[in-house]
Amino acid sequence: MDNGEVQTKPLIRHALDEGKTVYVPRCDGNVMDMVKLESTQDLDTLPRNKWGIPEPSKDRPVVNPQMLDFIVVPGMAFDRYGNRCGHGKGYYDRYLSQAKQAFACAVCLNVQVLDTLVPSDTYDQKPHAIITPNGMLFSAQDK
């Protein structure tokens, strides 16, 4: 755990080891794209951005959001209705609105799932499922 969020590097490493195609986010201004990882070595050598987060360099090609079938969604807090609170920049909300065919799955710690409603707005995109150490919650949206 780092910054109150589940670290996904072991999940990414496992997917790459299993021969899965994996894309990771890259942010540039207000735009987030996904960039293909070629190997676990590629994962381990990603340069860090100004926030210290490993991120592909700007010269790497991006994938069309409509080509993805599964997206792991981060968040700071979630409620039992599928609402999520991110870091407030809307990167994933904008990206998921372009990748409606993809199954969006959040992974979080038990303490990140609140019994009270997480504030949301019309532009907020709910994940289809939220996975915690205690199990899985599904959002109310149809998919």
NUDREN-462300 format. One record per residue: residue in one letter; x, y, z of N, C-alpha, C, O in turn. Coordinates in nm, 4 decimals. Layout:
% residues N
 code   n_east  n_north     n_up  ca_east ca_north    ca_up   c_east  c_north     c_up   o_east  o_north     o_up
    A        X        Y        Z        X        Y        Z        X        Y        Z        X        Y        Z
...
This chain:
% residues 143
 code   n_east  n_north     n_up  ca_east ca_north    ca_up   c_east  c_north     c_up   o_east  o_north     o_up
    M   0.0844  -0.1176   0.0000   0.0000   0.0000   0.0000   0.0888   0.1237   0.0000   0.1908   0.1292   0.0686
    D   0.0473   0.2231  -0.0789   0.1188   0.3484  -0.0875   0.0164   0.4578  -0.1089  -0.0713   0.4434  -0.1941
    N   0.0246   0.5665  -0.0345  -0.0711   0.6770  -0.0472  -0.2150   0.6314  -0.0266  -0.3061   0.6900  -0.0852
    G  -0.2381   0.5294   0.0545  -0.3730   0.4854   0.0849  -0.4405   0.4055  -0.0245  -0.5611   0.3821  -0.0165
    E  -0.3674   0.3627  -0.1268  -0.4251   0.2861  -0.2363  -0.3515   0.1532  -0.2507  -0.2341   0.1411  -0.2158
    V  -0.4229   0.0545  -0.3026  -0.3621  -0.0754  -0.3314  -0.2607  -0.0558  -0.4445  -0.2892   0.0114  -0.5436
    Q  -0.1443  -0.1141  -0.4288  -0.0440  -0.1081  -0.5344  -0.0702  -0.2203  -0.6351  -0.0860  -0.3363  -0.5970
    T  -0.0747  -0.1854  -0.7614  -0.1119  -0.2822  -0.8654   0.0079  -0.3455  -0.9360  -0.0109  -0.4298  -1.0238
    K   0.1289  -0.3076  -0.9003   0.2465  -0.3618  -0.9685   0.2511  -0.5149  -0.9641   0.2812  -0.5757  -1.0668
    P   0.2232  -0.5802  -0.8516   0.2229  -0.7282  -0.8534   0.1172  -0.7859  -0.9488   0.1421  -0.8873  -1.0140
    L   0.0019  -0.7232  -0.9573  -0.1029  -0.7673  -1.0495  -0.0569  -0.7508  -1.1947  -0.0778  -0.8395  -1.2774
    I   0.0053  -0.6375  -1.2248   0.0563  -0.6122  -1.3594   0.1650  -0.7142  -1.3942   0.1659  -0.7705  -1.5037
    R   0.2555  -0.7371  -1.3008   0.3639  -0.8338  -1.3227   0.3072  -0.9735  -1.3506   0.3528  -1.0423  -1.4419
    H   0.2082  -1.0146  -1.2719   0.1465  -1.1463  -1.2909   0.0808  -1.1558  -1.4294   0.0963  -1.2563  -1.4987
    A   0.0084  -1.0520  -1.4689  -0.0577  -1.0520  -1.6000   0.0457  -1.0633  -1.7125   0.0261  -1.1396  -1.8071
    L   0.1545  -0.9882  -1.7028   0.2604  -0.9967  -1.8035   0.3228  -1.1358  -1.8056   0.3474  -1.1914  -1.9126
    D   0.3485  -1.1920  -1.6874   0.4064  -1.3271  -1.6796   0.3144  -1.4327  -1.7408   0.3612  -1.5352  -1.7903
    E   0.1835  -1.4073  -1.7371   0.0846  -1.5000  -1.7939   0.0606  -1.4747  -1.9431  -0.0245  -1.5392  -2.0044
    G   0.1352  -1.3814  -2.0006   0.1229  -1.3546  -2.1434   0.0099  -1.2606  -2.1808  -0.0248  -1.2498  -2.2984
    K  -0.0480  -1.1925  -2.0833  -0.1555  -1.0958  -2.1106  -0.0970  -0.9674  -2.1693   0.0184  -0.9332  -2.1435
    T  -0.1769  -0.8980  -2.2473  -0.1395  -0.7660  -2.2971  -0.1826  -0.6651  -2.1915  -0.2988  -0.6623  -2.1510
    V  -0.0896  -0.5835  -2.1477  -0.1144  -0.4901  -2.0379  -0.0818  -0.3480  -2.0826   0.0212  -0.3223  -2.1450
    Y  -0.1720  -0.2571  -2.0491  -0.1524  -0.1150  -2.0750  -0.1554  -0.0417  -1.9423  -0.2305  -0.0782  -1.8519
    V  -0.0735   0.0616  -1.9309  -0.0698   0.1425  -1.8088  -0.0953   0.2885  -1.8446  -0.0687   0.3306  -1.9572
    P  -0.1472   0.3662  -1.7486  -0.1816   0.5058  -1.7790  -0.0608   0.5976  -1.7898   0.0434   0.5777  -1.7272
    R  -0.0807   0.6987  -1.8724   0.0160   0.8072  -1.8859  -0.0646   0.9362  -1.8961  -0.1540   0.9479  -1.9800
    C  -0.0329   1.0322  -1.8110  -0.1061   1.1589  -1.8092  -0.0194   1.2691  -1.8687   0.1010   1.2770  -1.8441
    D  -0.0846   1.3534  -1.9477  -0.0182   1.4687  -2.0072  -0.1173   1.5837  -2.0011  -0.2138   1.5865  -2.0776
    G  -0.0950   1.6772  -1.9125  -0.1913   1.7851  -1.8918  -0.3194   1.7270  -1.8347  -0.3164   1.6619  -1.7303
    N  -0.4320   1.7495  -1.9016  -0.5606   1.6960  -1.8559  -0.5997   1.5669  -1.9260  -0.7119   1.5192  -1.9094
    V  -0.5091   1.5100  -2.0039  -0.5395   1.3914  -2.0832  -0.4666   1.2695  -2.0274  -0.3473   1.2748  -1.9976
    M  -0.5407   1.1599  -2.0140  -0.4814   1.0323  -1.9761  -0.4971   0.9370  -2.0936  -0.6055   0.9248  -2.1506
    D  -0.3890   0.8698  -2.1292  -0.3893   0.7660  -2.2311  -0.3368   0.6383  -2.1688  -0.2844   0.6395  -2.0574
    M  -0.3510   0.5284  -2.2406  -0.2944   0.4009  -2.1979  -0.1874   0.3598  -2.2973  -0.2046   0.3728  -2.4185
    V  -0.0760   0.3096  -2.2440   0.0404   0.2710  -2.3229   0.0739   0.1252  -2.2919   0.0723   0.0833  -2.1761
    K   0.1038   0.0494  -2.3955   0.1336  -0.0933  -2.3803   0.2681  -0.1149  -2.3123   0.3673  -0.0496  -2.3446
    L   0.2691  -0.2080  -2.2172   0.3943  -0.2546  -2.1568   0.4415  -0.3751  -2.2373   0.3624  -0.4630  -2.2717
    E   0.5689  -0.3782  -2.2666   0.6235  -0.4874  -2.3471   0.6693  -0.6066  -2.2640   0.6728  -0.7191  -2.3138
    S   0.7046  -0.5829  -2.1372   0.7610  -0.6903  -2.0552   0.7672  -0.6453  -1.9092   0.7397  -0.5296  -1.8773
    T   0.8039  -0.7387  -1.8213   0.8242  -0.7002  -1.6808   0.9444  -0.6070  -1.6683   0.9472  -0.5211  -1.5801
    Q   1.0429  -0.6230  -1.7551   1.1577  -0.5310  -1.7536   1.1106  -0.3905  -1.7906   1.1553  -0.2921  -1.7316
    D   1.0206  -0.3815  -1.8879   0.9622  -0.2531  -1.9252   0.8919  -0.1913  -1.8034   0.9081  -0.0725  -1.7755
    L   0.8143  -0.2725  -1.7319   0.7458  -0.2272  -1.6105   0.8460  -0.1739  -1.5078   0.8259  -0.0673  -1.4496
    D   0.9532  -0.2489  -1.4866   1.0514  -0.2126  -1.3845   1.1349  -0.0902  -1.4188   1.1956  -0.0295  -1.3305
    T   1.1384  -0.0539  -1.5461   1.2243   0.0585  -1.5868   1.1455   0.1819  -1.6308   1.2025   0.2734  -1.6902
    L   1.0157   0.1854  -1.6024   0.9377   0.3038  -1.6368   0.9928   0.4257  -1.5637   1.0197   0.4187  -1.4438
    P   1.0100   0.5376  -1.6347   1.0550   0.6589  -1.5659   0.9448   0.7107  -1.4724   0.8265   0.6852  -1.4946
    R   0.9845   0.7820  -1.3701   0.8876   0.8379  -1.2751   0.8500   0.9796  -1.3170   0.9342   1.0585  -1.3600
    N   0.7191   1.0097  -1.3030   0.6736   1.1442  -1.3367   0.7019   1.2393  -1.2199   0.7674   1.2008  -1.1230
    K   0.6533   1.3616  -1.2289   0.6843   1.4610  -1.1258   0.6249   1.4274  -0.9897   0.6656   1.4864  -0.8895
    W   0.5285   1.3332  -0.9828   0.4710   1.2894  -0.8555   0.5361   1.1610  -0.8060   0.4944   1.1051  -0.7045
    G   0.6383   1.1141  -0.8773   0.7082   0.9924  -0.8380   0.6386   0.8641  -0.8820   0.6730   0.7557  -0.8350
    I   0.5416   0.8755  -0.9710   0.4666   0.7589  -1.0184   0.5303   0.7076  -1.1475   0.5530   0.7858  -1.2399
    P   0.5596   0.5766  -1.1555   0.6142   0.5217  -1.2808   0.5139   0.5419  -1.3947   0.3952   0.5124  -1.3807
    E   0.5643   0.5930  -1.5082   0.4762   0.6271  -1.6188   0.5551   0.6181  -1.7506   0.6708   0.6597  -1.7563
    P   0.4926   0.5637  -1.8564   0.5617   0.5570  -1.9857   0.5981   0.6957  -2.0372   0.5302   0.7941  -2.0080
    S   0.7056   0.7017  -2.1139   0.7494   0.8297  -2.1703   0.6514   0.8783  -2.2767   0.5717   0.8013  -2.3301
    K   0.6592   1.0057  -2.3055   0.5653   1.0718  -2.3973   0.5794   1.0242  -2.5419   0.4871   1.0430  -2.6212
    D   0.6914   0.9637  -2.5781   0.7129   0.9231  -2.7171   0.6533   0.7861  -2.7513   0.6617   0.7423  -2.8661
    R   0.5937   0.7187  -2.6537   0.5387   0.5853  -2.6800   0.3957   0.5937  -2.7306   0.3186   0.6785  -2.6858
    P   0.3595   0.5055  -2.8245   0.2236   0.5103  -2.8814   0.1177   0.4700  -2.7796   0.1442   0.3942  -2.6863
    V  -0.0035   0.5227  -2.7999  -0.1155   0.4947  -2.7095  -0.2139   0.4002  -2.7776  -0.2141   0.3859  -2.8999
    V  -0.2974   0.3361  -2.6963  -0.4009   0.2477  -2.7484  -0.5323   0.3249  -2.7573  -0.5587   0.4139  -2.6765
    N  -0.6122   0.2908  -2.8538  -0.7471   0.3452  -2.8651  -0.8278   0.2917  -2.7469  -0.8310   0.1702  -2.7272
    P  -0.8929   0.3767  -2.6676  -0.9680   0.3287  -2.5508  -1.0731   0.2234  -2.5855  -1.1072   0.1404  -2.5013
    Q  -1.1246   0.2259  -2.7076  -1.2273   0.1302  -2.7477  -1.1707  -0.0093  -2.7742  -1.2465  -0.1027  -2.8003
    M  -1.0389  -0.0243  -2.7677  -0.9758  -0.1550  -2.7889  -0.9559  -0.2326  -2.6579  -0.9193  -0.3502  -2.6600
    L  -0.9798  -0.1672  -2.5460  -0.9567  -0.2319  -2.4164  -1.0810  -0.3064  -2.3698  -1.1935  -0.2635  -2.3957
    D  -1.0597  -0.4194  -2.3002  -1.1745  -0.4952  -2.2496  -1.1820  -0.4978  -2.0977  -1.2853  -0.5356  -2.0423
    F  -1.0758  -0.4586  -2.0291  -1.0728  -0.4612  -1.8829  -0.9836  -0.3479  -1.8357  -0.8714  -0.3331  -1.8841
    I  -1.0322  -0.2675  -1.7414  -0.9538  -0.1562  -1.6882  -0.9584  -0.1606  -1.5353  -1.0659  -0.1640  -1.4754
    V  -0.8412  -0.1604  -1.4738  -0.8319  -0.1514  -1.3284  -0.8361  -0.0032  -1.2925  -0.7570   0.0769  -1.3424
    V  -0.9300   0.0311  -1.2050  -0.9550   0.1713  -1.1705  -0.9106   0.1981  -1.0265  -0.9543   0.1290  -0.9345
    P  -0.8247   0.2971  -1.0066  -0.7850   0.3323  -0.8704  -0.8883   0.4235  -0.8048  -0.9830   0.4679  -0.8697
    G  -0.8698   0.4504  -0.6789  -0.9566   0.5441  -0.6093  -0.9141   0.5592  -0.4647  -0.8443   0.4744  -0.4092
    M  -0.9572   0.6681  -0.4055  -0.9283   0.6929  -0.2646  -1.0388   0.6381  -0.1754  -1.0124   0.5891  -0.0657
    A  -1.1651   0.6468  -0.2239  -1.2797   0.5997  -0.1457  -1.3892   0.5529  -0.2406  -1.4017   0.6010  -0.3532
    F  -1.4681   0.4576  -0.1916  -1.5792   0.4013  -0.2682  -1.6970   0.3839  -0.1727  -1.6789   0.3744  -0.0513
    D  -1.8177   0.3798  -0.2290  -1.9320   0.3426  -0.1447  -1.9933   0.2140  -0.1988  -1.9514   0.1632  -0.3028
    R  -2.0914   0.1626  -0.1287  -2.1500   0.0335  -0.1647  -2.2422   0.0415  -0.2864  -2.2982  -0.0597  -0.3285
    Y  -2.2580   0.1611  -0.3429  -2.3371   0.1805  -0.4648  -2.2483   0.1942  -0.5881  -2.2980   0.2162  -0.6986
    G  -2.1178   0.1814  -0.5695  -2.0257   0.1884  -0.6820  -1.9670   0.3251  -0.7087  -1.8868   0.3400  -0.8009
    N  -2.0046   0.4260  -0.6307  -1.9449   0.5582  -0.6491  -1.7996   0.5547  -0.6044  -1.7639   0.4836  -0.5104
    R  -1.7166   0.6319  -0.6725  -1.5752   0.6367  -0.6358  -1.5274   0.7803  -0.6266  -1.5759   0.8694  -0.6963
    C  -1.4320   0.7994  -0.5392  -1.3664   0.9288  -0.5246  -1.2208   0.9070  -0.5630  -1.1490   0.8305  -0.4986
    G  -1.1782   0.9753  -0.6690  -1.0394   0.9653  -0.7122  -0.9582   1.0777  -0.6517  -0.9789   1.1173  -0.5370
    H  -0.8661   1.1281  -0.7306  -0.7828   1.2389  -0.6834  -0.8339   1.3740  -0.7306  -0.7689   1.4761  -0.7082
    G  -0.9505   1.3757  -0.7961  -1.0149   1.5016  -0.8304  -0.9814   1.5609  -0.9656  -1.0299   1.6692  -0.9983
    K  -0.9003   1.4938  -1.0451  -0.8643   1.5471  -1.1773  -0.9547   1.4932  -1.2880  -0.9577   1.5499  -1.3972
    G  -1.0283   1.3854  -1.2623  -1.1213   1.3316  -1.3610  -1.0579   1.2494  -1.4714  -1.1241   1.2197  -1.5708
    Y  -0.9306   1.2112  -1.4571  -0.8627   1.1344  -1.5617  -0.9385   1.0054  -1.5967  -0.9692   0.9800  -1.7132
    Y  -0.9677   0.9256  -1.4955  -1.0338   0.7970  -1.5216  -1.1780   0.8167  -1.5661  -1.2265   0.7406  -1.6498
    D  -1.2476   0.9160  -1.5130  -1.3847   0.9421  -1.5573  -1.3876   0.9735  -1.7069  -1.4709   0.9201  -1.7801
    R  -1.2976   1.0590  -1.7516  -1.2933   1.0919  -1.8949  -1.2530   0.9712  -1.9784  -1.3093   0.9470  -2.0852
    Y  -1.1552   0.8956  -1.9291  -1.1091   0.7794  -2.0057  -1.2177   0.6719  -2.0141  -1.2431   0.6180  -2.1218
    L  -1.2809   0.6408  -1.9028  -1.3854   0.5378  -1.9033  -1.5035   0.5773  -1.9900  -1.5702   0.4903  -2.0459
    S  -1.5308   0.7061  -2.0025  -1.6413   0.7491  -2.0887  -1.6104   0.7217  -2.2362  -1.7014   0.7191  -2.3191
    Q  -1.4827   0.7013  -2.2690  -1.4415   0.6669  -2.4051  -1.4251   0.5164  -2.4240  -1.4087   0.4695  -2.5366
    A  -1.4294   0.4409  -2.3149  -1.4057   0.2961  -2.3183  -1.5254   0.2232  -2.2576  -1.5086   0.1379  -2.1704
    K  -1.6440   0.2561  -2.3028  -1.7661   0.2011  -2.2427  -1.7779   0.0503  -2.2562  -1.8492  -0.0123  -2.1778
    Q  -1.7097  -0.0103  -2.3538  -1.7146  -0.1547  -2.3732  -1.6306  -0.2293  -2.2686  -1.6497  -0.3493  -2.2486
    A  -1.5394  -0.1604  -2.2030  -1.4482  -0.2242  -2.1075  -1.5158  -0.2455  -1.9724  -1.5970  -0.1642  -1.9283
    F  -1.4810  -0.3558  -1.9085  -1.5257  -0.3833  -1.7725  -1.4300  -0.3098  -1.6797  -1.3104  -0.3390  -1.6781
    A  -1.4814  -0.2153  -1.6029  -1.3998  -0.1352  -1.5117  -1.4077  -0.1956  -1.3724  -1.5161  -0.2105  -1.3158
    C  -1.2921  -0.2300  -1.3180  -1.2854  -0.2959  -1.1878  -1.1926  -0.2180  -1.0947  -1.0755  -0.1963  -1.1257
    A  -1.2458  -0.1771  -0.9819  -1.1651  -0.1069  -0.8817  -1.1106  -0.2082  -0.7823  -1.1778  -0.3054  -0.7479
    V  -0.9899  -0.1848  -0.7371  -0.9320  -0.2651  -0.6297  -0.8989  -0.1698  -0.5156  -0.8406  -0.0635  -0.5369
    C  -0.9370  -0.2093  -0.3943  -0.9132  -0.1192  -0.2816  -0.9050  -0.1969  -0.1511  -0.9341  -0.3164  -0.1457
    L  -0.8658  -0.1281  -0.0491  -0.8619  -0.1837   0.0861  -1.0010  -0.1770   0.1475  -1.0836  -0.0960   0.1052
    N  -1.0274  -0.2603   0.2458  -1.1585  -0.2601   0.3121  -1.1954  -0.1230   0.3662  -1.3111  -0.0818   0.3570
    V  -1.0982  -0.0517   0.4227  -1.1273   0.0783   0.4843  -1.1637   0.1846   0.3811  -1.2138   0.2910   0.4173
    Q  -1.1391   0.1574   0.2537  -1.1718   0.2541   0.1495  -1.3171   0.2441   0.1047  -1.3636   0.3293   0.0291
    V  -1.3899   0.1416   0.1498  -1.5316   0.1280   0.1164  -1.6115   0.1863   0.2320  -1.6078   0.1348   0.3437
    L  -1.6831   0.2933   0.2041  -1.7557   0.3661   0.3071  -1.9023   0.3248   0.3128  -1.9611   0.2864   0.2116
    D  -1.9607   0.3330   0.4322  -2.1037   0.3071   0.4471  -2.1868   0.4287   0.4067  -2.3063   0.4162   0.3800
    T  -2.1247   0.5446   0.4023  -2.1939   0.6664   0.3582  -2.1690   0.6867   0.2089  -2.0741   0.6317   0.1531
    L  -2.2542   0.7653   0.1454  -2.2399   0.7914   0.0025  -2.1158   0.8748  -0.0267  -2.0867   0.9718   0.0432
    V  -2.0441   0.8359  -0.1300  -1.9331   0.9156  -0.1806  -1.9939   1.0187  -0.2755  -2.0724   0.9815  -0.3628
    P  -1.9605   1.1457  -0.2613  -2.0179   1.2470  -0.3515  -1.9880   1.2117  -0.4976  -1.8774   1.1696  -0.5316
    S  -2.0883   1.2296  -0.5821  -2.0684   1.2019  -0.7240  -2.1447   1.3032  -0.8079  -2.2331   1.3734  -0.7587
    D  -2.1087   1.3092  -0.9348  -2.1719   1.4007  -1.0284  -2.2032   1.3234  -1.1556  -2.1672   1.2063  -1.1678
    T  -2.2696   1.3877  -1.2496  -2.3131   1.3196  -1.3717  -2.1954   1.2701  -1.4558  -2.2101   1.1716  -1.5281
    Y  -2.0804   1.3347  -1.4487  -1.9647   1.2933  -1.5284  -1.8847   1.1801  -1.4626  -1.7975   1.1219  -1.5272
    D  -1.9124   1.1480  -1.3364  -1.8402   1.0414  -1.2680  -1.8772   0.9051  -1.3258  -1.9948   0.8761  -1.3477
    Q  -1.7773   0.8227  -1.3499  -1.7966   0.6891  -1.4047  -1.7783   0.5860  -1.2932  -1.6735   0.5810  -1.2287
    K  -1.8803   0.5045  -1.2714  -1.8720   0.3999  -1.1691  -1.7995   0.2783  -1.2242  -1.8194   0.2416  -1.3400
    P  -1.7158   0.2156  -1.1428  -1.6620   0.0861  -1.1853  -1.7746  -0.0175  -1.1817  -1.8716  -0.0023  -1.1074
    H  -1.7610  -0.1211  -1.2612  -1.8613  -0.2275  -1.2626  -1.8503  -0.3149  -1.1382  -1.9489  -0.3725  -1.0922
    A  -1.7292  -0.3239  -1.0846  -1.7067  -0.4043  -0.9648  -1.5987  -0.3384  -0.8797  -1.5127  -0.2659  -0.9298
    I  -1.6058  -0.3654  -0.7508  -1.5046  -0.3195  -0.6562  -1.4565  -0.4424  -0.5805  -1.5360  -0.5127  -0.5180
    I  -1.3267  -0.4679  -0.5862  -1.2702  -0.5844  -0.5181  -1.1929  -0.5374  -0.3956  -1.1068  -0.4498  -0.4042
    T  -1.2257  -0.5976  -0.2810  -1.1571  -0.5694  -0.1547  -1.1047  -0.7025  -0.1000  -1.1403  -0.8081  -0.1524
    P  -1.0218  -0.6997   0.0031  -0.9801  -0.8258   0.0652  -1.0983  -0.9078   0.1188  -1.0877  -1.0296   0.1333
    N  -1.2113  -0.8408   0.1482  -1.3288  -0.9122   0.2000  -1.4209  -0.9658   0.0920  -1.5152  -1.0388   0.1224
    G  -1.3956  -0.9310  -0.0344  -1.4817  -0.9807  -0.1407  -1.5061  -0.8776  -0.2482  -1.4327  -0.7796  -0.2607
    M  -1.6118  -0.9014  -0.3266  -1.6423  -0.8169  -0.4403  -1.7772  -0.7517  -0.4266  -1.8739  -0.8151  -0.3843
    L  -1.7842  -0.6246  -0.4624  -1.9097  -0.5503  -0.4685  -1.9346  -0.5140  -0.6143  -1.8413  -0.4812  -0.6875
    F  -2.0591  -0.5199  -0.6558  -2.0941  -0.4796  -0.7920  -2.1730  -0.3509  -0.7861  -2.2560  -0.3314  -0.6973
    S  -2.1463  -0.2625  -0.8820  -2.2209  -0.1380  -0.8849  -2.3588  -0.1627  -0.9444  -2.3853  -0.2695  -0.9998
    A  -2.4438  -0.0661  -0.9330  -2.5823  -0.0797  -0.9776  -2.5962  -0.0680  -1.1294  -2.7017  -0.1004  -1.1839
    Q  -2.4918  -0.0224  -1.1982  -2.5038  -0.0036  -1.3424  -2.5042  -0.1368  -1.4160  -2.4453  -0.2345  -1.3698
    D  -2.5692  -0.1398  -1.5281  -2.5762  -0.2606  -1.6108  -2.4547  -0.2662  -1.7018  -2.4063  -0.1634  -1.7492
    K  -2.4066  -0.3860  -1.7256  -2.2963  -0.4049  -1.8227  -2.3080  -0.5411  -1.8820  -2.2265  -0.5791  -1.9660
